[in-house]
Amino acid sequence: MRYERAQPYNFMGIEEPLSSFEDSSALILPVPYDGTTTYISGTRQGPRAIIEASRSLEFYDEEIGEEIVRYGIHTLPEVEPAAEGPRWMVERVAGIVSELSETGKLIVLLGGEHSITIGAVWGLCGRVKELSVLQIDAHADLRDEHQSSKFSHACVMRRVRERCRDVVQVAIRSLSAEEAEFIEREGLRDQVFFMDDISKNPSWIEEVISRLGDAVYITIDLDGLDPSVMPAVGTPEPGGLGWRELLKLLREIAERKRVIGFDVVELSPIPGFAAPNVTAAKLTYKLIGYILSRR
């Protein structure tokens, strides 16, 4: 009896040389961390669930018209959580991302909770001139401090805004009074696209793109999608983006901007329910394709 060789355990189950570090155009960095989660725990299982689900996907993408794996995708070892606390975890991720940015490859982080984005942006800010950040998220994440930490998942964009001037927030539909006051006080209203605004504005994608600089980092909190599309998240909110809406936005940005890297965060896998994991893996693969096919 003959047995087929098992797929390598990496993103998309890619064989060498297309999965080697040297021959890859994209680097997958799994960050299984959920040290500041406040509602539904389990996002530390997100990276492994996305990688596992990706191994069931077809290499060929019908929209892009080619096998995206041909650009080469290398999966790095998981980042070990910092036992010292959230600040140390941010600095650990920042150091790794800063070093990886020297390669010129596309950097893709798989979370894990949203606080890992602080480290990713901090790591890139010193390397990329005038970096813009696009956030897809149900929540503003603009608290200065949450549960005695300035590096909570609820403070992500407050810390990012301290390092980056051009930050655009999309699909927002939940925020505190403190965050609303911060937006008004800092004059950020034209950089925050609430879902209510999006639903009434057919040109919202053009407006988002116009507010970003040339070099862009994208952070995708999966709760930016509607729960009917993505139910397996740490903090779900009704009334989010549809699958096609999100893809259209990402495709337009990849065509017109220089995307340095991105992350997909806040997947909290539901045991026995594979669909959300596949959705997250498909989103990751498609965005890699959008970016690399235009480089």
Buried (B, 14 or more C-beta within 10 A) or exposed (E): EEEEEEEBEBBBBBEEEBBEEEEBBBBBBBBBBBBBBBEBEBBBBBBBBBBBBBBBBEBEBEEBEBBBBEBBBBBBEBBEBBEEEBBBBBBBBBEBBBEBBEBEBBBBBBBBBBBBBBBBBBBBBEBBEEBBBBBBBBBBBBBEEBEEBBBBBBBBBBBBBEBBEBBBBBBBBBBBEBBEEBBEEEEBEEBBBBBEBBEEEEEBBEBBBEBBBEBBBBBBBBBBBBBEBBBBBBBBBEBBBEBEBBBEBBBBBBEEBBBBBBBBBBBBBBEEEBEBBBBBBBBBBBBBBBBBBBE
